[in-house]
């Protein structure tokens, strides 16, 4: 079970089945979930994340509407439920290039996550700004736009692509909606 950093706030109505205790069940991944996380297109467009969240967290009814502050902690809890509390990580020293193995205790990591305070507001020149976390849908859309922009830049600087093809690729890209 996990307590969400958002405490169930900022979720769209109907996207989370609220718990009386404030704790939400998290189940381990199935073989199907693990395979889903190995499909590049499903990872890029976010559908793999959504399918795994639906499978492992029965109270999450619409993962796309999930506040982004809850995504990482829920995936840490899924990792805990699937593989246990230790996660092996290999790091490389930037100075000497030596590789070192470390084990991260995911329980400690999960216990030390503190959410941002979205209750404060900001006033600038008479305008009042209220804050809320982005949804997973918004974060994913921004990540997709960034991916598309990087592909576009890579195509523009690619010497093997003729100039007229570069112009065609650039012209079909819409800078307003950040998509092709």
MDTraj code that builds the backbone (N, CA, C; nanometers):
import mdtraj as md
import numpy as np

residues = "UNK UNK UNK UNK UNK UNK UNK UNK UNK UNK UNK UNK UNK UNK UNK UNK UNK UNK UNK UNK UNK UNK UNK UNK UNK UNK UNK UNK UNK UNK UNK UNK UNK UNK UNK UNK UNK UNK UNK UNK UNK UNK UNK UNK UNK UNK UNK UNK UNK UNK UNK UNK UNK UNK UNK UNK UNK UNK UNK UNK UNK UNK UNK UNK UNK UNK UNK UNK UNK UNK UNK UNK UNK UNK UNK UNK UNK UNK UNK UNK UNK UNK UNK UNK UNK UNK UNK UNK UNK UNK UNK UNK UNK UNK UNK UNK UNK UNK UNK UNK UNK UNK UNK UNK UNK UNK UNK UNK UNK UNK UNK UNK UNK UNK UNK UNK UNK UNK UNK UNK UNK UNK UNK UNK UNK UNK UNK UNK UNK UNK UNK UNK UNK UNK UNK UNK UNK UNK UNK UNK UNK UNK UNK UNK UNK UNK UNK UNK UNK UNK UNK UNK UNK UNK UNK UNK UNK UNK UNK UNK UNK UNK UNK UNK UNK UNK UNK UNK UNK UNK UNK UNK UNK UNK UNK UNK UNK UNK UNK UNK".split()
xyz = np.array([
    [0.0847, -0.1189, 0.0000],
    [0.0000, 0.0000, 0.0000],
    [0.0881, 0.1237, 0.0000],
    [0.0379, 0.2278, -0.0620],
    [0.1136, 0.3522, -0.0722],
    [0.0233, 0.4697, -0.0403],
    [0.0823, 0.5706, 0.0223],
    [0.0170, 0.7003, 0.0383],
    [0.0659, 0.7880, -0.0761],
    [-0.0266, 0.8470, -0.1477],
    [0.0101, 0.9303, -0.2614],
    [0.0616, 1.0655, -0.2138],
    [0.1688, 1.1166, -0.2743],
    [0.2179, 1.2497, -0.2367],
    [0.1105, 1.3576, -0.2501],
    [0.0181, 1.3405, -0.3439],
    [-0.0892, 1.4392, -0.3628],
    [-0.2013, 1.4217, -0.2612],
    [-0.1960, 1.3127, -0.1847],
    [-0.3037, 1.2776, -0.0904],
    [-0.4387, 1.2629, -0.1604],
    [-0.4357, 1.2294, -0.2874],
    [-0.5598, 1.2112, -0.3623],
    [-0.6200, 1.3417, -0.4115],
    [-0.5531, 1.4541, -0.3839],
    [-0.6003, 1.5834, -0.4334],
    [-0.5522, 1.6011, -0.5771],
    [-0.6107, 1.6935, -0.6464],
    [-0.5727, 1.7311, -0.7826],
    [-0.6052, 1.6236, -0.8861],
    [-0.6737, 1.5187, -0.8482],
    [-0.7160, 1.4168, -0.9439],
    [-0.8494, 1.4600, -1.0035],
    [-0.8682, 1.4341, -1.1308],
    [-0.9968, 1.4638, -1.1949],
    [-1.1030, 1.3735, -1.1337],
    [-1.2256, 1.4222, -1.1233],
    [-1.3324, 1.3380, -1.0676],
    [-1.3446, 1.2056, -1.1434],
    [-1.3501, 1.0972, -1.0681],
    [-1.3656, 0.9647, -1.1269],
    [-1.2364, 0.8983, -1.1705],
    [-1.1245, 0.9702, -1.1646],
    [-0.9984, 0.9116, -1.2103],
    [-0.9277, 0.8316, -1.1006],
    [-0.9675, 0.8526, -0.9751],
    [-0.9109, 0.7785, -0.8627],
    [-1.0237, 0.7360, -0.7703],
    [-1.0286, 0.6074, -0.7406],
    [-1.1244, 0.5573, -0.6420],
    [-1.0640, 0.5859, -0.5047],
    [-1.1200, 0.6850, -0.4366],
    [-1.0626, 0.7306, -0.3100],
    [-1.0682, 0.6216, -0.2033],
    [-0.9665, 0.6210, -0.1190],
    [-0.9546, 0.5245, -0.0111],
    [-0.9912, 0.5920, 0.1200],
    [-1.0576, 0.5195, 0.2066],
    [-1.0941, 0.5766, 0.3371],
    [-0.9716, 0.5974, 0.4242],
    [-0.8697, 0.5149, 0.4063],
    [-0.7497, 0.5230, 0.4895],
    [-0.6425, 0.6134, 0.4301],
    [-0.6571, 0.6521, 0.3032],
    [-0.5548, 0.7321, 0.2369],
    [-0.4419, 0.6477, 0.1807],
    [-0.4546, 0.5154, 0.1928],
    [-0.3552, 0.4252, 0.1358],
    [-0.4177, 0.3485, 0.0197],
    [-0.3358, 0.3248, -0.0829],
    [-0.3853, 0.2623, -0.2048],
    [-0.3068, 0.1344, -0.2335],
    [-0.3768, 0.0276, -0.2714],
    [-0.3068, -0.0981, -0.2993],
    [-0.2219, -0.0893, -0.4258],
    [-0.1077, -0.1559, -0.4201],
    [-0.0166, -0.1644, -0.5339],
    [0.0222, -0.3105, -0.5485],
    [-0.0013, -0.3670, -0.6660],
    [0.0296, -0.5075, -0.6930],
    [0.1561, -0.5181, -0.7779],
    [0.2165, -0.6345, -0.7744],
    [0.3368, -0.6563, -0.8545],
    [0.3001, -0.6666, -1.0025],
    [0.4006, -0.6445, -1.0860],
    [0.3802, -0.6524, -1.2303],
    [0.3641, -0.7976, -1.2736],
    [0.2840, -0.8166, -1.3748],
    [0.2703, -0.9474, -1.4376],
    [0.3721, -0.9545, -1.5519],
    [0.3851, -1.0720, -1.6109],
    [0.4735, -1.0867, -1.7273],
    [0.4276, -0.9950, -1.8404],
    [0.2967, -0.9808, -1.8545],
    [0.2418, -0.8927, -1.9591],
    [0.2836, -0.7470, -1.9343],
    [0.2819, -0.7053, -1.8062],
    [0.3241, -0.5682, -1.7722],
    [0.4708, -0.5473, -1.8068],
    [0.5535, -0.6451, -1.7729],
    [0.6969, -0.6325, -1.8013],
    [0.7228, -0.6261, -1.9509],
    [0.6504, -0.7052, -2.0278],
    [0.6651, -0.6997, -2.1729],
    [0.6201, -0.5648, -2.2278],
    [0.5140, -0.5105, -2.1711],
    [0.4634, -0.3800, -2.2154],
    [0.5715, -0.2719, -2.1988],
    [0.6512, -0.2825, -2.0922],
    [0.7548, -0.1829, -2.0665],
    [0.8776, -0.2008, -2.1555],
    [0.8739, -0.2973, -2.2454],
    [0.9848, -0.3192, -2.3384],
    [0.9486, -0.2800, -2.4822],
    [0.8298, -0.2270, -2.5019],
    [0.7853, -0.1865, -2.6359],
    [0.8161, -0.0381, -2.6541],
    [0.9149, -0.0052, -2.7398],
    [0.9568, 0.1350, -2.7527],
    [0.8437, 0.2325, -2.7860],
    [0.7584, 0.1989, -2.8832],
    [0.6509, 0.2913, -2.9205],
    [0.5537, 0.3136, -2.8050],
    [0.5253, 0.2075, -2.7300],
    [0.4336, 0.2195, -2.6161],
    [0.4952, 0.3030, -2.5046],
    [0.6260, 0.2984, -2.4917],
    [0.6928, 0.3825, -2.3923],
    [0.6931, 0.5281, -2.4355],
    [0.7181, 0.5522, -2.5635],
    [0.7244, 0.6899, -2.6124],
    [0.5882, 0.7578, -2.6046],
    [0.4818, 0.6878, -2.6435],
    [0.3508, 0.7543, -2.6439],
    [0.2787, 0.7464, -2.5093],
    [0.3383, 0.6797, -2.4103],
    [0.2809, 0.6773, -2.2758],
    [0.1848, 0.5638, -2.2480],
    [0.1468, 0.4885, -2.3507],
    [0.0469, 0.3831, -2.3286],
    [0.1000, 0.2709, -2.2403],
    [0.2304, 0.2432, -2.2439],
    [0.2871, 0.1391, -2.1575],
    [0.2712, 0.1782, -2.0113],
    [0.3005, 0.3018, -1.9803],
    [0.2866, 0.3513, -1.8433],
    [0.1421, 0.3393, -1.7968],
    [0.0505, 0.3797, -1.8814],
    [-0.0918, 0.3749, -1.8474],
    [-0.1380, 0.2316, -1.8232],
    [-0.0993, 0.1393, -1.9115],
    [-0.1411, -0.0012, -1.8973],
    [-0.0865, -0.0624, -1.7683],
    [0.0390, -0.0339, -1.7344],
    [0.0980, -0.0886, -1.6118],
    [0.0303, -0.0283, -1.4891],
    [0.0024, 0.0999, -1.4914],
    [-0.0673, 0.1624, -1.3780],
    [-0.2065, 0.1037, -1.3601],
    [-0.2785, 0.0818, -1.4690],
    [-0.4120, 0.0214, -1.4601],
    [-0.4054, -0.1206, -1.4047],
    [-0.3027, -0.1944, -1.4438],
    [-0.2893, -0.3329, -1.4016],
    [-0.2473, -0.3458, -1.2551],
    [-0.1546, -0.2618, -1.2122],
    [-0.0951, -0.2767, -1.0787],
    [-0.1633, -0.1936, -0.9710],
    [-0.2420, -0.0963, -1.0088],
    [-0.3048, -0.0061, -0.9115],
    [-0.4549, 0.0020, -0.9404],
    [-0.5333, -0.0870, -0.8819],
    [-0.6756, -0.0952, -0.9162],
    [-0.7567, 0.0300, -0.8821],
    [-0.7095, 0.1121, -0.7910],
    [-0.7835, 0.2328, -0.7561],
    [-0.7645, 0.3456, -0.8573],
    [-0.6621, 0.3333, -0.9405],
    [-0.6373, 0.4354, -1.0434],
    [-0.7217, 0.3998, -1.1648],
    [-0.8239, 0.4780, -1.1863],
    [-0.9188, 0.4509, -1.2948],
    [-0.8792, 0.5190, -1.4257],
    [-0.8129, 0.6342, -1.4180],
    [-0.7680, 0.7051, -1.5377],
    [-0.6260, 0.7565, -1.5141],
    [-0.5240, 0.6750, -1.5460],
    [-0.3859, 0.7179, -1.5228],
    [-0.3467, 0.8448, -1.5985],
    [-0.4108, 0.8719, -1.7113],
    [-0.3786, 0.9946, -1.7854],
    [-0.4090, 1.1189, -1.7022],
    [-0.5087, 1.1117, -1.6145],
    [-0.5479, 1.2269, -1.5326],
    [-0.4715, 1.2342, -1.4006],
    [-0.3823, 1.1419, -1.3781],
    [-0.3044, 1.1337, -1.2554],
    [-0.2105, 1.2528, -1.2429],
    [-0.2038, 1.3166, -1.1262],
    [-0.1054, 1.4241, -1.1080],
    [0.0358, 1.3681, -1.1246],
    [0.1189, 1.4387, -1.1965],
    [0.2539, 1.3911, -1.2248],
    [0.3345, 1.3666, -1.0975],
    [0.3021, 1.4373, -0.9887],
    [0.3757, 1.4170, -0.8630],
    [0.3547, 1.2780, -0.8058],
    [0.2514, 1.2078, -0.8504],
    [0.2228, 1.0735, -0.7999],
    [0.2831, 0.9624, -0.8863],
    [0.3244, 0.9929, -1.0070],
    [0.3679, 0.8888, -1.1001],
    [0.4928, 0.8164, -1.0503],
    [0.5990, 0.8888, -1.0199],
    [0.7235, 0.8232, -0.9774],
    [0.7060, 0.7434, -0.8480],
    [0.6433, 0.8002, -0.7455],
    [0.6244, 0.7212, -0.6233],
    [0.5431, 0.5926, -0.6461],
    [0.4430, 0.5985, -0.7324],
    [0.3642, 0.4787, -0.7606],
    [0.4503, 0.3756, -0.8341],
    [0.5341, 0.4202, -0.9270],
    [0.6217, 0.3252, -0.9951],
    [0.7285, 0.2680, -0.9020],
    [0.7737, 0.3458, -0.8059],
    [0.8659, 0.2917, -0.7052],
    [0.7943, 0.1838, -0.6242],
    [0.6686, 0.2087, -0.5883],
    [0.5905, 0.1092, -0.5130],
    [0.5665, -0.0165, -0.5967],
    [0.5426, -0.0005, -0.7271],
    [0.5263, -0.1165, -0.8153],
    [0.6567, -0.1953, -0.8207],
    [0.7683, -0.1263, -0.8292],
    [0.8994, -0.1927, -0.8299],
    [0.9206, -0.2682, -0.6990],
    [0.8846, -0.2053, -0.5871],
    [0.8951, -0.2703, -0.4563],
    [0.8110, -0.3974, -0.4514],
    [0.6886, -0.3882, -0.4980],
    [0.5979, -0.5030, -0.4946],
    [0.6453, -0.6138, -0.5887],
    [0.7137, -0.5775, -0.6954],
    [0.7549, -0.6750, -0.7955],
    [0.8895, -0.7407, -0.7649],
    [0.9848, -0.6639, -0.7117],
    [1.1218, -0.7141, -0.6978],
    [1.1808, -0.7026, -0.5579],
    [1.1103, -0.6411, -0.4635],
    [1.1660, -0.6244, -0.3298],
    [1.2285, -0.4872, -0.3124],
    [1.2847, -0.4659, -0.1919],
    [1.3269, -0.3306, -0.1562],
    [1.4599, -0.2854, -0.2145],
    [1.5446, -0.3766, -0.2601],
    [1.6742, -0.3365, -0.3141],
    [1.6716, -0.3232, -0.4646],
    [1.7338, -0.2164, -0.5145],
    [1.7470, -0.1975, -0.6589],
    [1.8936, -0.1699, -0.6886],
    [1.9554, -0.2589, -0.7672],
    [2.0962, -0.2440, -0.8009],
    [2.1141, -0.1397, -0.9097],
    [2.2129, -0.0522, -0.8885],
    [2.2417, 0.0558, -0.9824],
    [2.3920, 0.0576, -1.0072],
    [2.4309, 0.0726, -1.1320],
    [2.5713, 0.0857, -1.1673],
    [2.5985, 0.2307, -1.2039],
    [2.7009, 0.2874, -1.1429],
    [2.7401, 0.4250, -1.1738],
    [2.8823, 0.4256, -1.2273],
    [2.9139, 0.5249, -1.3084],
    [3.0474, 0.5403, -1.3637],
    [3.1040, 0.6739, -1.3177],
    [3.2226, 0.6698, -1.2624],
    [3.2898, 0.7919, -1.2169],
    [3.3250, 0.8764, -1.3389],
    [3.2847, 1.0040, -1.3400],
    [3.3132, 1.0882, -1.4565],
    [3.4619, 1.1227, -1.4706],
    [3.5389, 1.1060, -1.3632],
    [3.6806, 1.1422, -1.3683],
    [3.7694, 1.0261, -1.4116],
    [3.7504, 0.9087, -1.3485],
    [3.8399, 0.7961, -1.3778],
    [3.7744, 0.6878, -1.4622],
    [3.6398, 0.6905, -1.4773],
    [3.5710, 0.5924, -1.5591],
    [3.5419, 0.4608, -1.4891],
    [3.5789, 0.4488, -1.3611],
    [3.5510, 0.3253, -1.2873],
    [3.4012, 0.3081, -1.2650],
    [3.3561, 0.1843, -1.2806],
    [3.2158, 0.1526, -1.2548],
    [3.2011, 0.0981, -1.1140],
    [3.0933, 0.1372, -1.0484],
    [3.0668, 0.0890, -0.9136],
    [2.9219, 0.0444, -0.9039],
    [2.8999, -0.0610, -0.8271],
    [2.7658, -0.1147, -0.8027],
    [2.7141, -0.0601, -0.6699],
    [2.5888, -0.0189, -0.6698],
    [2.5231, 0.0288, -0.5487],
    [2.3855, -0.0368, -0.5408],
    [2.3354, -0.0536, -0.4193],
    [2.1994, -0.1010, -0.4009],
    [2.1213, 0.0087, -0.3307],
    [2.0147, 0.0520, -0.3941],
    [1.9299, 0.1574, -0.3377],
    [1.8150, 0.0903, -0.2641],
    [1.7891, 0.1342, -0.1425],
    [1.6752, 0.0846, -0.0655],
    [1.5532, 0.1666, -0.1074],
    [1.4635, 0.1042, -0.1810],
    [1.3474, 0.1755, -0.2346],
    [1.2504, 0.2197, -0.1257],
    [1.2451, 0.1468, -0.0134],
    [1.1591, 0.1905, 0.0976],
    [1.2044, 0.3255, 0.1513],
    [1.3358, 0.3414, 0.1661],
    [1.3898, 0.4688, 0.2147],
    [1.3600, 0.5787, 0.1136],
    [1.3818, 0.5486, -0.0129],
    [1.3542, 0.6458, -0.1190],
    [1.2081, 0.6892, -0.1171],
    [1.1184, 0.5927, -0.1069],
    [0.9749, 0.6209, -0.1067],
    [0.9337, 0.7013, 0.0165],
    [0.9930, 0.6681, 0.1313],
    [0.9599, 0.7392, 0.2555],
    [1.0067, 0.8845, 0.2554],
    [1.1053, 0.9167, 0.1731],
    [1.1618, 1.0520, 0.1733],
    [1.1069, 1.1417, 0.0628],
    [1.0063, 1.0960, -0.0079],
    [0.9442, 1.1803, -0.1108],
    [0.8486, 1.2774, -0.0422],
    [0.8714, 1.4044, -0.0665],
    [0.7823, 1.5071, -0.0116],
    [0.7266, 1.5890, -0.1276],
    [0.5963, 1.6026, -0.1327],
    [0.5364, 1.6765, -0.2443],
    [0.5529, 1.8269, -0.2279],
    [0.5453, 1.8948, -0.3392],
    [0.5466, 2.0404, -0.3366],
    [0.4167, 2.0905, -0.2748],
    [0.4212, 2.2105, -0.2222],
    [0.3026, 2.2710, -0.1631],
    [0.2318, 2.3527, -0.2709],
    [0.1150, 2.3055, -0.3103],
    [0.0387, 2.3746, -0.4143],
    [-0.0691, 2.4656, -0.3556],
    [-0.0711, 2.4793, -0.2239],
    [-0.1723, 2.5628, -0.1604],
    [-0.1365, 2.7107, -0.1637],
    [-0.0074, 2.7410, -0.1769],
    [0.0345, 2.8805, -0.1834],
    [-0.0018, 2.9393, -0.3190],
    [-0.0261, 3.0672, -0.3205],
    [-0.0526, 3.1368, -0.4459],
    [0.0486, 3.2499, -0.4600],
    [0.0546, 3.3079, -0.5776],
    [0.1508, 3.4127, -0.6072],
    [0.0770, 3.5297, -0.6691],
    [0.1059, 3.6496, -0.6205],
    [0.0448, 3.7690, -0.6762],
    [0.1526, 3.8498, -0.7475],
    [0.1271, 3.8809, -0.8758],
    [0.2196, 3.9604, -0.9558],
    [0.1390, 4.0687, -1.0257],
    [0.1683, 4.1919, -0.9936],
    [0.1011, 4.3069, -1.0559],
    [-0.0509, 4.2937, -1.0531],
    [-0.1043, 4.2528, -0.9404],
    [-0.2482, 4.2416, -0.9251],
    [-0.3088, 4.1135, -0.9793],
    [-0.2291, 4.0295, -1.0427],
    [-0.2777, 3.9011, -1.0917],
    [-0.2458, 3.7941, -0.9879],
    [-0.3447, 3.7110, -0.9555],
    [-0.3269, 3.6039, -0.8580],
    [-0.3083, 3.4717, -0.9317],
    [-0.1982, 3.4033, -0.9030],
    [-0.1687, 3.2742, -0.9650],
    [-0.1844, 3.1644, -0.8611],
    [-0.2632, 3.0628, -0.8965],
    [-0.2779, 2.9442, -0.8137],
    [-0.2117, 2.8293, -0.8883],
    [-0.1542, 2.7367, -0.8139],
    [-0.0766, 2.6303, -0.8751],
    [-0.1416, 2.4951, -0.8524],
    [-0.1131, 2.4037, -0.9436],
    [-0.1535, 2.2648, -0.9289],
    [-0.0541, 2.1819, -1.0103],
    [-0.0373, 2.0554, -0.9747],
    [0.0577, 1.9747, -1.0506],
    [0.0032, 1.9420, -1.1898],
    [0.0950, 1.9201, -1.2823],
    [0.0545, 1.8783, -1.4163],
    [0.0015, 1.7358, -1.4095],
    [-0.0836, 1.7027, -1.5046],
    [-0.1303, 1.5643, -1.5152],
    [-0.0277, 1.4845, -1.5955],
    [-0.0366, 1.3527, -1.5833],
    [0.0515, 1.2675, -1.6631],
    [0.0286, 1.2936, -1.8117],
    [-0.0956, 1.3185, -1.8511],
    [-0.1275, 1.3470, -1.9920],
    [-0.0492, 1.4700, -2.0403],
    [-0.0477, 1.5766, -1.9600],
    [0.0225, 1.6991, -1.9978],
    [0.1735, 1.6773, -2.0065],
    [0.2292, 1.6059, -1.9097],
    [0.3727, 1.5775, -1.9100],
    [0.4088, 1.4930, -2.0312],
    [0.3280, 1.3928, -2.0606],
    [0.3541, 1.3059, -2.1743],
    [0.3453, 1.3841, -2.3053],
    [0.2469, 1.4720, -2.3161],
    [0.2318, 1.5528, -2.4379],
    [0.3548, 1.6422, -2.4583],
    [0.4039, 1.7013, -2.3510],
    [0.5229, 1.7857, -2.3587],
    [0.6456, 1.7023, -2.3969],
    [0.6584, 1.5834, -2.3390],
    [0.7707, 1.4952, -2.3731],
    [0.7664, 1.4522, -2.5192],
    [0.6470, 1.4234, -2.5697],
    [0.6332, 1.3874, -2.7112],
    [0.6729, 1.5041, -2.8022],
    [0.6318, 1.6249, -2.7649],
    [0.6664, 1.7433, -2.8441],
    [0.8174, 1.7649, -2.8440],
    [0.8813, 1.7451, -2.7298],
    [1.0265, 1.7592, -2.7195],
    [1.0960, 1.6552, -2.8069],
    [1.0457, 1.5319, -2.8043],
    [1.1001, 1.4252, -2.8872],
    [1.0893, 1.4625, -3.0348],
    [0.9734, 1.5119, -3.0759],
    [0.9531, 1.5511, -3.2156],
    [1.0462, 1.6658, -3.2549],
    [1.0639, 1.7625, -3.1656],
    [1.1526, 1.8749, -3.1949],
    [1.2965, 1.8276, -3.2125],
    [1.3394, 1.7352, -3.1267],
    [1.4763, 1.6837, -3.1381],
    [1.4953, 1.6066, -3.2685],
    [1.3936, 1.5311, -3.3085],
    [1.4013, 1.4605, -3.4370],
    [1.4125, 1.5607, -3.5512],
    [1.3337, 1.6681, -3.5434],
    [1.3358, 1.7702, -3.6471],
    [1.4736, 1.8352, -3.6560],
    [1.5312, 1.8712, -3.5436],
    [1.6641, 1.9332, -3.5420],
    [1.7679, 1.8361, -3.5972],
    [1.7588, 1.7082, -3.5599],
    [1.8522, 1.6080, -3.6114],
    [1.8415, 1.5968, -3.7629],
    [1.7201, 1.6060, -3.8162],
    [1.7009, 1.5998, -3.9617],
    [1.7583, 1.7225, -4.0304],
    [1.7455, 1.8375, -3.9681],
    [1.7927, 1.9617, -4.0291],
    [1.9451, 1.9636, -4.0377],
    [2.0123, 1.9104, -3.9370],
    [2.1588, 1.9127, -3.9380],
    [2.2197, 1.7911, -4.0086],
    [2.1371, 1.6955, -4.0491],
    [2.1854, 1.5755, -4.1180],
    [2.2286, 1.6125, -4.2599],
    [2.3572, 1.5957, -4.2868],
    [2.4124, 1.6326, -4.4177],
    [2.3646, 1.5410, -4.5292],
    [2.3157, 1.4213, -4.4965],
    [2.2721, 1.3259, -4.5984],
    [2.1333, 1.3558, -4.6539],
    [2.0582, 1.4440, -4.5866],
    [1.9234, 1.4774, -4.6328],
    [1.9323, 1.6013, -4.7226],
    [1.8771, 1.5944, -4.8436],
    [1.8806, 1.7106, -4.9338],
    [1.8050, 1.8303, -4.8742],
    [1.8470, 1.9497, -4.9135],
    [1.7882, 2.0721, -4.8590],
    [1.6384, 2.0820, -4.8827],
    [1.5906, 2.0396, -5.0010],
    [1.4472, 2.0489, -5.0274],
    [1.3686, 1.9551, -4.9347],
    [1.4247, 1.8398, -4.9004],
    [1.3585, 1.7472, -4.8067],
    [1.3597, 1.8057, -4.6652],
    [1.4704, 1.8712, -4.6269],
    [1.4776, 1.9373, -4.4963],
    [1.3688, 2.0445, -4.4853],
    [1.3545, 2.1228, -4.5927],
    [1.2527, 2.2281, -4.5922],
    [1.1128, 2.1681, -4.5789],
    [1.0865, 2.0586, -4.6502],
    [0.9556, 1.9929, -4.6422],
    [0.9291, 1.9426, -4.5003],
    [1.0277, 1.8801, -4.4386],
    [1.0114, 1.8310, -4.3018],
    [0.9858, 1.9457, -4.2047],
    [1.0605, 2.0544, -4.2230],
    [1.0448, 2.1694, -4.1343],
    [0.9095, 2.2367, -4.1535],
    [0.8648, 2.2496, -4.2786],
    [0.7375, 2.3175, -4.3074],
    [0.6166, 2.2411, -4.2567],
    [0.6246, 2.1098, -4.2475],
    [0.5088, 2.0333, -4.2005],
    [0.4986, 2.0314, -4.0485],
    [0.5989, 2.0839, -3.9793],
    [0.5981, 2.0887, -3.8344],
    [0.5253, 2.2138, -3.7881],
    [0.4317, 2.1985, -3.6969],
    [0.3530, 2.3121, -3.6489],
    [0.4089, 2.3619, -3.5155],
    [0.4701, 2.4816, -3.5102],
    [0.5264, 2.5288, -3.3843],
    [0.4219, 2.5669, -3.2803],
    [0.2970, 2.5847, -3.3218],
    [0.1929, 2.6245, -3.2268],
    [0.1460, 2.5059, -3.1441],
    [0.1127, 2.3959, -3.2120],
    [0.0626, 2.2795, -3.1364],
    [0.1743, 2.1811, -3.1059],
    [0.2981, 2.2127, -3.1493],
    [0.4172, 2.1311, -3.1230],
    [0.4053, 1.9893, -3.1771],
    [0.3355, 1.9744, -3.2873],
    [0.3216, 1.8427, -3.3493],
    [0.3293, 1.8568, -3.4989],
    [0.3444, 1.7422, -3.5612],
    [0.3452, 1.7414, -3.7094],
    [0.2023, 1.7389, -3.7566],
])
top = md.Topology()
chain = top.add_chain()
for i, resn in enumerate(residues, 1):
    res = top.add_residue(resn, chain, resSeq=i)
    for name in ("N", "CA", "C"):
        top.add_atom(name, md.element.get_by_symbol(name[0]), res)
traj = md.Trajectory(xyz[None], top)
